Amino acid sequence: MTASPNSQWVAVSGFLKTTAPNVWQLLTDPQLTERYMYNCQLHSDWKVGSAAVWKAQEENGNWVPHVKAQVLVYEPCRHLAFTVFHEATDQRPEIQSELHFLLEPKGDGIRLTIKQGDFAQLELGNVLYKQCQQGWDYVMPQLLDTTKAVFDKPT
Protein backbone atom coordinates (compact mmCIF):
# COMPACT_ATOMS: atom_id res chain seq x y z
CA MET A 1 0.00 0.00 0.00
CA THR A 2 2.20 2.75 -1.32
CA ALA A 3 0.93 6.31 -1.27
CA SER A 4 2.39 8.98 -3.48
CA PRO A 5 1.25 12.59 -4.02
CA ASN A 6 -0.80 11.44 -7.02
CA SER A 7 -2.23 8.26 -5.50
CA GLN A 8 -5.97 7.75 -5.24
CA TRP A 9 -7.08 5.42 -2.44
CA VAL A 10 -10.62 5.03 -1.19
CA ALA A 11 -10.67 5.02 2.61
CA VAL A 12 -13.46 4.51 5.13
CA SER A 13 -13.20 3.81 8.82
CA GLY A 14 -15.44 3.07 11.72
CA PHE A 15 -15.23 2.37 15.43
CA LEU A 16 -16.43 -1.05 16.48
CA LYS A 17 -17.10 -1.43 20.18
CA THR A 18 -15.85 -4.99 20.37
CA THR A 19 -12.61 -6.98 20.41
CA ALA A 20 -10.06 -7.50 17.65
CA PRO A 21 -10.87 -11.24 17.46
CA ASN A 22 -14.54 -10.36 16.91
CA VAL A 23 -13.68 -7.90 14.14
CA TRP A 24 -11.40 -10.50 12.59
CA GLN A 25 -14.27 -12.98 12.65
CA LEU A 26 -16.49 -10.41 10.91
CA LEU A 27 -13.92 -10.10 8.13
CA THR A 28 -13.18 -13.80 7.62
CA ASP A 29 -16.30 -15.81 8.54
CA PRO A 30 -18.39 -16.41 5.40
CA GLN A 31 -21.64 -16.48 7.42
CA LEU A 32 -20.86 -12.98 8.73
CA THR A 33 -19.47 -11.41 5.54
CA GLU A 34 -22.75 -12.32 3.88
CA ARG A 35 -24.58 -10.05 6.34
CA TYR A 36 -22.83 -6.84 5.26
CA MET A 37 -21.06 -7.49 1.93
CA TYR A 38 -23.92 -7.45 -0.60
CA ASN A 39 -25.08 -10.96 0.49
CA CYS A 40 -21.68 -12.38 -0.48
CA GLN A 41 -19.75 -14.93 1.51
CA LEU A 42 -15.96 -14.65 1.49
CA HIS A 43 -14.16 -17.96 1.03
CA SER A 44 -10.42 -18.60 1.28
CA ASP A 45 -7.93 -20.87 3.01
CA TRP A 46 -6.21 -17.64 4.21
CA LYS A 47 -2.71 -18.54 3.06
CA VAL A 48 -0.81 -15.65 1.48
CA GLY A 49 -1.02 -16.13 -2.28
CA SER A 50 -4.23 -18.18 -2.10
CA ALA A 51 -7.46 -17.36 -3.85
CA ALA A 52 -10.24 -15.50 -2.08
CA VAL A 53 -13.72 -15.31 -3.58
CA TRP A 54 -16.84 -13.40 -2.58
CA LYS A 55 -19.81 -15.57 -3.66
CA ALA A 56 -23.57 -15.08 -3.50
CA GLN A 57 -26.18 -17.82 -3.55
CA GLU A 58 -28.82 -17.64 -6.24
CA GLU A 59 -32.45 -18.63 -5.71
CA ASN A 60 -31.74 -21.99 -7.37
CA GLY A 61 -29.07 -22.71 -4.74
CA ASN A 62 -26.05 -22.23 -7.01
CA TRP A 63 -23.14 -20.17 -5.68
CA VAL A 64 -21.92 -17.50 -8.10
CA PRO A 65 -18.55 -15.75 -7.69
CA HIS A 66 -18.88 -11.96 -7.67
CA VAL A 67 -15.38 -10.79 -6.76
CA LYS A 68 -12.15 -12.74 -7.14
CA ALA A 69 -9.01 -11.87 -5.24
CA GLN A 70 -5.74 -13.21 -3.92
CA VAL A 71 -4.66 -13.03 -0.28
CA LEU A 72 -1.85 -10.47 -0.01
CA VAL A 73 -1.52 -10.07 3.79
CA TYR A 74 -2.92 -12.24 6.58
CA GLU A 75 -1.96 -10.98 10.04
CA PRO A 76 -4.78 -12.07 12.35
CA CYS A 77 -6.46 -9.29 14.32
CA ARG A 78 -4.23 -6.66 12.64
CA HIS A 79 -4.15 -6.57 8.83
CA LEU A 80 -5.95 -8.42 6.06
CA ALA A 81 -5.24 -7.51 2.43
CA PHE A 82 -6.07 -8.73 -1.04
CA THR A 83 -5.21 -8.14 -4.65
CA VAL A 84 -8.67 -7.72 -6.19
CA PHE A 85 -9.23 -8.66 -9.82
CA HIS A 86 -11.77 -6.42 -11.56
CA GLU A 87 -13.18 -8.20 -14.61
CA ALA A 88 -12.83 -6.66 -18.04
CA THR A 89 -15.73 -4.64 -19.41
CA ASP A 90 -16.51 -3.06 -22.77
CA GLN A 91 -14.77 0.09 -21.51
CA ARG A 92 -11.59 -1.41 -20.03
CA PRO A 93 -9.40 -4.51 -19.72
CA GLU A 94 -9.17 -6.55 -16.52
CA ILE A 95 -7.44 -4.53 -13.82
CA GLN A 96 -6.26 -5.04 -10.27
CA SER A 97 -6.49 -3.04 -7.06
CA GLU A 98 -5.37 -3.64 -3.51
CA LEU A 99 -7.84 -3.92 -0.65
CA HIS A 100 -6.68 -3.50 2.96
CA PHE A 101 -8.51 -4.01 6.26
CA LEU A 102 -6.53 -2.48 9.12
CA LEU A 103 -7.47 -3.05 12.78
CA GLU A 104 -6.23 -0.63 15.44
CA PRO A 105 -7.10 -0.96 19.15
CA LYS A 106 -8.68 2.25 20.46
CA GLY A 107 -10.01 2.50 24.01
CA ASP A 108 -12.84 -0.01 24.41
CA GLY A 109 -12.94 -1.11 20.81
CA ILE A 110 -11.29 -1.31 17.41
CA ARG A 111 -10.86 1.31 14.71
CA LEU A 112 -11.35 -0.53 11.42
CA THR A 113 -9.98 1.22 8.37
CA ILE A 114 -10.70 -0.08 4.88
CA LYS A 115 -8.52 1.19 2.02
CA GLN A 116 -8.66 0.29 -1.65
CA GLY A 117 -6.60 1.58 -4.58
CA ASP A 118 -4.46 2.85 -6.14
CA PHE A 119 -7.02 4.07 -8.64
CA ALA A 120 -4.68 6.75 -10.03
CA GLN A 121 -2.72 3.90 -11.64
CA LEU A 122 -5.75 2.34 -13.37
CA GLU A 123 -7.46 2.91 -16.69
CA LEU A 124 -10.76 4.74 -15.92
CA GLY A 125 -9.43 5.13 -12.38
CA ASN A 126 -11.63 8.14 -11.55
CA VAL A 127 -14.79 6.22 -12.39
CA LEU A 128 -13.66 3.16 -10.44
CA TYR A 129 -12.62 5.34 -7.50
CA LYS A 130 -16.12 6.86 -7.27
CA GLN A 131 -17.83 3.48 -7.58
CA CYS A 132 -15.55 1.97 -4.97
CA GLN A 133 -16.11 4.88 -2.55
CA GLN A 134 -19.88 4.48 -2.91
CA GLY A 135 -19.55 0.76 -2.28
CA TRP A 136 -17.52 1.11 0.91
CA ASP A 137 -19.73 3.99 2.11
CA TYR A 138 -22.62 1.50 1.87
CA VAL A 139 -20.74 -1.44 3.44
CA MET A 140 -19.27 0.29 6.52
CA PRO A 141 -22.64 1.03 8.22
CA GLN A 142 -23.77 -2.51 7.40
CA LEU A 143 -20.58 -3.85 9.01
CA LEU A 144 -21.15 -1.71 12.11
CA ASP A 145 -24.76 -2.95 12.36
CA THR A 146 -23.59 -6.55 11.97
CA THR A 147 -21.10 -6.03 14.81
CA LYS A 148 -23.87 -4.83 17.12
CA ALA A 149 -26.26 -7.60 16.10
CA VAL A 150 -23.72 -10.40 16.50
CA PHE A 151 -21.52 -9.31 19.40
CA ASP A 152 -23.57 -6.95 21.60
CA LYS A 153 -24.91 -8.94 24.50
CA PRO A 154 -27.99 -7.74 26.38
CA THR A 155 -27.23 -6.90 30.00
MILO-617778 format. One record per atom (N, C-alpha, C, O): z, x, y; residue in one letter. Coordinates in steps of 0.02 Angstrom, whole numbers, plus 32768, in hexadecimal, padded with zeros to 4 digits. Atoms other than C-alpha are relative to their C-alpha. Layout:
<nodes>
ZXYA ...
</nodes>
This chain:
<nodes>
8000802B7FC6M 800080008000M 8000802D803DM 8035803E8058M 80087FD27FC9T 7FBE806E8089T 7FEC7FDA803ET 7FBA7FB5803ET 801080227FC1A 7FC1802E813BA 7FE480338031A 7FFE806A8039A 801C7FD77FCBS 7F52807781C1S 7FFA7FD4803ES 80047F978039S 8005802A7FC4P 7F37803E8275P 7FCE7FC77FF9P 7FD57F94801BP 803280348008N 7EA17FD8823CN 800A7FD67FC2N 7FDE7FAD7FB1N 7FF68026803ES 7EED7F90819DS 80107FB7800FS 80277FA68046S 7FF780477FF8Q 7EFA7ED68183Q 80227FE57FC1Q 80017FD57F8FQ 7FD880188038W 7F867E9E810FW 80207FBE8012W 803E7FB68047W 7FDB803E7FFAV 7FC47DED80FBV 8048800F7FEDV 805480357FBDV 7FBA7FF68011A 80827DEA80FBA 80287FC1800FA 80227FA38045A 7FD180377FF8V 81007D5F80E1V 804280177FE2V 804380417FB5V 7FC07FEF801ES 81B97D6C80BFS 802F7FC48005S 80267F988030S 7FCF80358000G 824A7CFC8099G 8041801A7FE3G 8042804A7FBDG 7FBE7FEE8019F 83037D068076F 80137FD07FC9F 80147F947FD2F 7FED8028803AL 83387CCA7FCBL 8049800D7FF2L 805D80457FE3L 7FB87FFA8008K 83F17CA97FB9K 80107FFF7FB5K 80297FCE7F9AK 7FF67FF78048T 83FA7CE87F06T 8000804A7FF1T 80018073801FT 7FFD7FBA8015T 83FD7D897EA3T 7FBA801D7FF5T 7F897FF87FECT 803F7FDF800EA 83737E097E89A 7FE57FEE7FBBA 7FA97FE27FB3A 801A80148041P 83697DE17DCEP 7FE37FB88000P 7FB27FAB7FDEP 801C80447FFCN 834E7D297DFAN 7FBC80008022N 7F8E7FDE800DN 80407FFC7FDDV 82C37D547E75V 7FCC801F7FD1V 7F9380087FCFV 802E7FE0802FW 82757DC67DF3W 7FE87FCE7FCCW 7FAE7FCD7FBAW 801280348030Q 82797D367D77Q 7FCE7FCF801FQ 7F9F7FBA7FFDQ 802F802D7FDEL 82217CC77DF7L 7FBA801E8002L 7F897FFA7FFCL 80407FDF7FFAL 81977D487E07L 7FDD800C7FBEL 7FA080147FBCL 801D7FEA8040T 817D7D6D7D4ET 80037FCD7FC7T 7FE37FD77F94T 7FFA80338033D 81AB7CD17CEAD 7FC97FCC8009D 7FC87FA9803CD 8038802F7FF8P 810E7C687CCBP 80167FB8800FP 7FF57F958036P 7FE880447FF4Q 81737BC67CC8Q 80157FF78049Q 80107FBF8063Q 7FEB80057FBAL 81B47BED7D77L 7FC6800B8030L 7FC27FEA8064L 80387FF57FD2T 81157C327DC5T 7FD67FC18007T 7FB97FB4803BT 8026803F7FFFE 80C27B8E7D98E 801B7FCF8034E 7FF67FA5804DE 7FE0802F7FD2R 813D7B337E0AR 7FEE800C8049R 7FF27FDE8072R 800F7FF17FB9Y 81077B8B7EAAY 7FBA801D800BY 7FA3801F8044Y 80407FDC7FF8M 80607BE37E8AM 7FC67FD47FEAM 7FA37FE47FBAM 8039802C800DY 7FE27B547E8BY 7FFA7FEA7FB7Y 7FC37FE77F9CY 7FFE80168046N 80187B1A7DDCN 7FE680347FD0N 7FD080237F98N 80187FCA802BC 7FE87BC47D95C 803A80287FE3C 8069803A8005C 7FD17FD48021Q 804C7C247D16Q 7FE580488002Q 7FA980537FF9Q 80127FB98000L 804B7CE27D24L 8011801E7FBCL 804A801A7FA6L 7FF67FE28042H 80347D3C7C7EH 7FED804A8002H 7FB8805C801CH 800C7FB88006S 80407DF77C5ES 8032801D7FCFS 80657FFE7FBFS 7FCD7FDD8028D 80977E747BECD 8028802F802CD 805680518015D 7FDC7FDC7FCBW 80D27ECA7C8EW 7FFE804B7FFAW 8028806E8018W 80097FB88002K 80997F787C61K 7FD080138038K 7F9E7FF08043K 802D7FE97FCBV 804A7FD87CF1V 7FBB800C7FE2V 7FB5802F7FB0V 80457FFB8019G 7F8E7FCD7CD9G 7FEA7FC47FD7G 7FAE7FBD7FC9G 8010803A8029S 7F977F2D7C73S 7FE57FC7802AS 7FED7FC48067S 801B803C7FDFA 7F3F7E8B7C9CA 80397FD08013A 806D7FCD7FF2A 7FD580377FEBA 7F987E007CF9A 7FD17FC78014A 7FA07FD28037A 802C80397FF3V 7F4D7D527D03V 80297FC48013V 805A7FB27FF2V 7FE380407FECW 7F7F7CB67D62W 7FD37FCA7FE2W 7F987FC77FF1W 802680338023K 7F497C227CF5K 801E7FBB800FK 805A7FB48017K 7FEA80457FF8A 7F517B667D0EA 7FE87FD87FC3A 7FB37FE67FA7A 8013802A8039Q 7F4E7AE37C85Q 7FDB7FC28018Q 7FF17F9F8045Q 8028803B7FF0E 7EC87A5F7C8EE 801C7FC37FDBE 80457FCA7FAEE 7FEA803E8020E 7EE279A97C5DE 7FF380007FB5E 80187FE17F8FE 80117FFE8047N 7E8F79CD7BB5N 802A80337FD9N 8022803A7F9CN 7FD37FCF8020G 7F137A537B91G 7FE880478001G 800E80757FF0G 801A7FBB7FFDN 7EA27AEA7BA8N 801E8025803CN 802A80088071N 7FE77FD57FCBW 7EE47B7B7C0FW 7FC580248020W 7F9D80437FFDW 80387FE37FDCV 7E6B7BB87C95V 801A8037802FV 8046802A8057V 7FEB7FCB7FD1P 7E7F7C617CEDP 7FE77FF18046P 7FAE7FDE8051P 8013800B7FBAH 7E807C507DAAH 7FFE80418027H 7FD2804B8052H 7FFF7FBF7FDEV 7EAE7CFF7DE5V 800E80357FCBV 803C802F7FA3V 7FF77FC8802EK 7E9B7DA07D83K 8016803D8028K 800080488060K 7FE47FC67FDEA 7EFA7E3D7DAEA 801280367FCDA 800B802C7F91A 7FE77FC98029Q 7F3C7EE17D6CQ 80438016801DQ 8049801E805AQ 7FBE7FEB7FE9V 7FF27F177D75V 7FFB8046801DV 7FE480757FFCV 80037FC17FDCL 7FFF7FA37DF4L 804580218004L 804B805E7FFCL 7FBB7FE87FFCV 80BD7FB47E08V 802D7FCD7FDDV 80257F917FE7V 7FCF802C8021Y 81497F6E7D9CY 804380248002Y 8054804B7FD6Y 7FBC7FE57FF7E 81F67F9E7DDBE 802F7FC58004E 803A7FAA803AE 7FD8803D8003P 826A7F117DA4P 80337FFB8039P 8057802A804AP 7FD280137FCAC 82CC7EBD7E30C 7FF480268041C 801E8023806EC 800F7FD97FC3R 82787F2D7EB3R 7FB97FF58019R 7FAF7FE28053R 80467FFE7FE9H 81B97F307EB8H 7FD27FEE7FC6H 7FD4800C7F90H 803380148030L 812F7ED77E5BL 7FBE7FFF8026L 7FB97FE2805CL 80407FFD7FDCA 807A7EFA7E89A 7FC67FFB7FCEA 7FCB800C7F94A 803C800A8028F 7FCC7ED17E4BF 7FC380178027F 7FC380198065F 80437FFF7FE5T 7F187EFB7E69T 7FE27FBD7FEET 7FDF7FAB7FB3T 801B8043800BV 7ECB7E4F7E7EV 7FB480048004V 7F9880238032V 804980008003F 7E157E337E4FF 7FE67FBC801AF 7FF17F897FF9F 801C803D7FE2H 7DBE7DB37EBFH 7FB87FFA7FE6H 7F8F80277FF1H 80428009801EE 7D267D6D7E66E 7FC97FFF8035E 7FD47FEC806EE 803B80017FD3A 7C7A7D7F7EB3A 7FEF7FB88012A 7FFA7F897FECA 801880417FE9T 7C367CEE7F18T 7FB880098019T 7F9D80408016T 80427FFA7FE2D 7B8E7CC77F67D 8000802C803DD 7FCD804A804FD 7FFC7FDA7FC2Q 7BCC7D1E8004Q 801480497FF7Q 800880728023Q 7FE87FBB8008R 7C177DBD7FBAR 800580137FB7R 80087FE87F8BR 7FF67FE88044P 7C267E2A7F1FP 804A7FFB7FEDP 80747FEA8017P 7FBA7FFE8014E 7CC67E357EB9E 802380368029E 8007806C8035E 7FD87FD07FDAI 7D4D7E8C7F1DI 804780027FE5I 805A7FD97FBBI 7FBB7FF88016Q 7DFF7EC77F04Q 802E8004803CQ 801B801C8071Q 7FCB7FF67FCES 7E9F7EBC7F68S 803F80127FDAS 8043800C7F9DS 7FBE7FF2801EE 7F517EF47F4AE 80307FC98014E 802D7FAF804CE 7FCD80327FF4L 7FDF7E787F3CL 8044801E7FEEL 804E80367FB7L 7FBD7FE28009H 80947EB27F51H 80367FCC800BH 80347FA6803CH 7FC380277FF8F 81397E567F38F 803880338006F 8045805A7FD8F 7FCB7FCF7FF3L 81C87EBA7F84L 80427FDB8008L 80487FAC8030L 7FBE80207FFEL 827F7E8A7F67L 803180308023L 8035806A8011L 7FD07FD77FDBE 83047EC97FE0E 80427FDA8006E 80447FA48024E 7FBF80217FF9P 83BD7E9D7FD0P 80157FFA8049P 8010802A8070P 7FE9800D7FBBK 83FF7E4E8071K 803B7FD17FFCK 80337F967FEBK 7FC5802C7FFFG 84B07E0B807DG 80097FDD7FBDG 80107FFD7F89G 7FF58027803CD 84C47D7E8000D 7FC07FE87FDFD 7FBE7FB37FC0D 803F8013801EG 84107D797FC8G 7FCD80388000G 7FDE80738004G 80387FD18006I 83667DCC7FBEI 7FCB7FED8033I 7FB87FB38039I 803A80097FD5R 82E07DE18041R 7FC380117FD5R 7FBB80497FBER 803E7FF68026L 823B7DC97FE5L 7FC780048032L 7FBC7FD7805AL 803B7FF77FD6T 81A27E0D803DT 7FC380037FD2T 7FC280287FA1T 803F80018025I 80F47DE97FFCI 7FCA801C802EI 7FC180038066I 80367FE27FD9K 80657E56803BK 7FC180037FD6K 7FC380137F9BK 80407FFB8023Q 7FAD7E4F800EQ 7FCC801B8030Q 7FC98007806AQ 80357FE27FD7G 7F1B7EB6804FG 7FE0803A7FDAG 7FE7803D7F9DG 800E7FF97FB9D 7ECD7F21808FD 7FBD7FDE800DD 7F897FF67FF6D 803C80277FF4F 7E507EA180CCF 7FD080218030F 7F95800F8032F 802C7FDC7FD2A 7E0B7F168151A 7FCC80297FDAA 7F97803A7FF4A 802D7FD78029Q 7DBA7F7880C3Q 7FCE7FD67FD8Q 7FA47FF27FB5Q 8028802B802BL 7D637EE18075L 7FC87FDD8026L 7FCE7FCD8061L 803680277FE5E 7CBE7E8B8091E 801A7FB9800CE 803B7F9D7FE1E 7FE680417FEBL 7CE47DE680EDL 804D80018002L 806D7FCE7FF6L 7FB77FF87FFEG 7D957E288101G 80247FD0802DG 80597FB7801BG 7FDF802E7FD2N 7DBE7DBB8197N 80087FBA7FE2N 803C7F9A7FE9N 7FFE80428020V 7D947D1C8137V 803480007FC8V 805D7FD37FC3V 7FD07FFB8037L 7DF67D55809EL 804780078019L 80767FEA7FFCL 7FBE7FF87FE2Y 7E897D89810BY 801C7FBC8014Y 80567FAC8004Y 7FE980427FEAK 7E957CDA8157K 800F7FD37FC5K 80427FB07FC5K 7FF48029803BQ 7E857C8580AEQ 803F80157FDCQ 80677FEC7FC5Q 7FC57FE48021C 7F087CF78063C 80407FEE8026C 80727FDB8008C 7FC680117FD7Q 7F807CDB80F4Q 80137FB67FF7Q 804E7FA67FEFQ 7FF28047800BQ 7F6F7C1E80E0Q 801F7FF47FBBQ 804D7FCC7FB3Q 7FE680088044G 7F8E7C2E8026G 804980147FFBG 80717FEF7FDFG 7FBB7FE98004W 802D7C948038W 802E7FD7802DW 80697FCF801DW 7FD7802D7FD6D 806A7C2580C7D 80117FC07FDBD 80467FA27FE7D 7FF2803A802AY 805E7B95804BY 803180127FC8Y 80607FED7FBBY 7FD97FED803BV 80AC7BF37FB8V 804980108012V 80767FFC7FEDV 7FBB7FEA7FF1M 81467C3C800FM 80327FC68003M 80667FCC7FE3M 7FD080388001P 819B7B948034P 80087FE27FBAP 803F7FCD7FA8P 7FFB80198045Q 81727B5C7F82Q 802D802D7FD6Q 805480167FADQ 7FD77FCF8023L 81C27BFB7F40L 804A7FF78013L 80767FFA7FE8L 7FBB800B7FE8L 825E7BDE7FABL 801D7FC17FE1L 80567FC07FCCL 7FE9803F801ED 826A7B2A7F6DD 800D80087FB5D 803E7FED7F9BD 7FF77FF48048T 82567B647EB8T 804180267FF5T 806680177FC6T 7FC17FDA8006T 82E57BE17ED2T 803B7FD18003T 80687FD57FD9T 7FC880307FF7K 83587B567F0FK 80057FD27FC3K 803C7FC77FA9K 8000802F8038A 83257ADF7E84A 801880207FBFA 803B80007F97A 7FF17FDF803FV 83397B5E7DF8V 804480228000V 806880207FCEV 7FC57FD48002F 83CA7BCC7E2EF 803C7FE58027F 80747FFE801DF 7FC6801C7FDCD 84387B657EA5D 80277FD47FD0D 800C7FA67FB2D 7FD58026802DK 84C97B237E41K 802D7FD2802AK 804B7FE8805BK 7FD2802C7FDCP 85277A897E7DP 804880177FF8P 805D802E7FC3P 7FB97FEA8004T 85DC7AAF7EA7T 802E7FC57FF7T 806B7FCF7FF2T 
</nodes>
